[in-house]
């Protein structure tokens, strides 16, 4: 039997994102080069265009914690078998942020034939700038 490198993992997908952690998973390679995958090497870029080894894991998911809120992190993964490492997966990039908190209830004022709606901004953007608000009239 000829043993070769496995194919790269595929389909990096974020499973859970908070303001300080990102959990993602991937699909194991379908072609493993004649030898089972031993583990996966996770690499990351902390937004500075410099890839760094993070950790070897034996499952097809990884949680990166202690992250800076509002920073975009990128990751790629390599599979390893008895022969060696695969090529890198396609990178996945995610922002360490969650939905903003809810703003205070709006205040309405009637002025002639106009209705003026005002509100205070959300107390926290949770890592991503608030770019707009939606107003629903029911």
C-alpha positions in Angstrom: 0.0 0.0 0.0 1.2 3.5 -0.9 0.7 6.1 1.8 0.5 9.8 0.9 -0.6 13.0 2.5 -4.3 13.4 3.2 -6.4 15.9 1.3 -7.1 19.2 3.2 -10.1 19.5 5.5 -13.0 21.4 4.0 -16.0 23.6 4.9 -14.7 25.5 7.9 -17.9 26.7 9.6 -18.4 28.9 12.6 -20.6 27.2 15.2 -20.6 29.7 18.0 -19.3 33.2 18.1 -19.2 35.5 21.2 -17.3 38.7 21.9 -14.3 36.8 23.2 -14.5 33.3 21.6 -15.0 31.6 18.2 -15.9 27.9 18.0 -15.6 26.4 14.5 -15.6 23.0 12.9 -14.7 21.4 9.6 -15.3 18.4 7.4 -12.6 15.7 7.6 -10.8 14.9 4.3 -12.5 12.3 2.2 -9.2 11.1 0.9 -6.8 10.3 3.7 -3.8 9.0 1.7 -4.1 5.4 2.8 -3.6 6.2 6.5 -6.1 7.5 9.0 -6.0 11.1 10.1 -4.0 11.4 13.4 -4.8 15.0 14.2 -5.4 18.4 12.8 -3.1 21.5 13.1 -5.0 24.8 13.6 -3.3 28.0 12.5 -4.7 31.5 13.0 -4.2 35.1 12.1 -5.1 37.7 14.7 -5.8 40.4 12.1 -2.1 41.2 11.4 -1.5 39.0 8.2 0.8 36.7 10.1 -0.3 33.0 10.4 0.7 31.3 13.7 0.4 27.7 14.8 -2.3 27.5 17.5 -2.8 23.9 18.5 -3.1 20.3 17.4 -6.5 18.7 18.0 -7.8 15.2 17.5 -11.4 16.2 16.8 -12.8 18.2 13.9 -13.6 21.4 15.9 -11.8 24.0 17.8 -12.6 26.8 20.2 -10.4 29.9 20.2 -11.0 31.9 23.4 -9.5 35.0 25.1 -10.1 37.0 21.9 -10.4 40.8 21.6 -13.9 42.0 21.0 -14.4 43.6 17.6 -11.3 41.8 16.0 -11.6 39.6 12.9 -9.8 36.3 13.3 -8.9 33.9 10.5 -8.1 30.2 10.8 -7.0 27.4 8.6 -6.5 23.7 9.3 -4.2 20.9 8.1 -4.9 17.2 8.5 -2.0 14.9 9.4 -1.6 11.1 8.8 1.4 8.8 9.2 2.9 10.2 6.0 2.6 13.9 6.9 0.4 17.0 6.7 -2.1 17.9 4.1 -2.2 21.3 2.3 -4.1 24.0 4.2 -7.8 24.2 4.2 -9.5 27.3 2.8 -9.4 29.9 5.6 -12.4 30.9 7.5 -12.6 34.4 9.0 -15.0 35.6 11.7 -15.5 38.7 13.8 -15.5 38.3 17.6 -18.8 40.0 18.2 -22.4 39.4 18.9 -25.6 41.3 18.2 -25.8 44.7 19.9 -27.8 45.1 23.0 -31.4 46.4 22.8 -31.8 50.1 22.9 -34.2 51.7 25.4 -37.8 51.9 24.3 -38.5 54.7 21.9 -40.3 57.9 22.9 -42.9 59.3 20.5 -44.0 62.9 20.3 -46.8 64.2 18.1 -46.1 67.6 16.5 -49.0 68.7 14.2 -49.3 66.0 11.6 -45.9 64.5 12.3 -44.9 61.8 14.7 -41.3 62.2 16.1 -39.7 59.0 17.3 -36.5 59.2 19.3 -34.5 56.7 21.3 -31.2 56.3 23.1 -28.5 54.2 21.3 -28.0 50.6 22.4 -25.7 50.6 25.5 -23.3 48.2 23.9 -22.4 47.4 20.2 -20.9 44.1 21.4 -17.9 44.3 19.1 -19.4 45.5 15.8 -20.4 49.1 15.0 -24.1 49.8 14.8 -24.8 51.0 11.3 -28.5 51.4 11.4 -31.7 50.9 13.4 -35.0 49.4 12.1 -38.3 51.0 13.2 -41.4 48.9 13.0 -44.8 50.6 13.2 -47.5 48.3 14.3 
